[in-house]
């Protein structure tokens, strides 16, 4: 119990990152992956209806420990809501954070706090209002009824509902949109972009990098006394791979490596657990040509996801529990076993 499990847990999800993307991240940064003694493992990720999974079913495995149907998030194959790690750790008194460079209603972030089909954006937004998260940085501000030109709420904007639910809401570039009236601050939601954040090699003026978002969150993370559970999604490796944009992929995997280096510096691995993993591979990317001096090219065989093993890399306290070959659905079970809490999975 006390003292045996990790004090804080950070999960860095690289959406769409297969083993070749990980290798490419070494080529582009010139930095090997082996520092800080990681436990390196191999994950399967198939959904119940398809060997080629999607972010919804994969994230439901990662956060709730159930295999489900593609397109389902936070629900089992029967469409019934399943507990997420956020629900379980909130009950244990943990602080919860979620950062993504995609939209708040995208499948990966949404599977942590919502129970819906991936296309049910309004239902996911309903769950956002009652989410247990203490900190949430994402894109997708326009979905809450913000005029993209003036950046002011439209008359039917749901921003006011979000504020009334107890969130301090920050808009683009972390500018204040509004705070709850009473002293019942539930947490902070920051919408750092309209839609998805731009690819890291095409950032708009003032648009933060993924690392800047993480660094901002760490201002809170480092001062919070409770045990902390932080999920960071490097979500745009997937998008860049869908369109086979090699330059953008190099920029996105570099951004992932920047965040990984940062986390390995800021976390105390004698107390904290860091898990880096992917939900699925996208694009069937390969390196058909390369020289040791750093000259290499990428080839693509798909515009979609592929059925393939995914990397699971654990660092720090409790990392040994993550060794082996297993399905992503084992991740929350392993976390709960380390913390000696029960995960309800039927
Ligand atoms: Zn995708």
Boltz pocket constraint, residues with backbone or C-beta under 6 A from the ligand:
constraints:
  - pocket:
      binder: B
      contacts: [[A, 16], [A, 55], [A, 238], [A, 239], [A, 242], [A, 282], [A, 305]]
      max_distance: 6.0
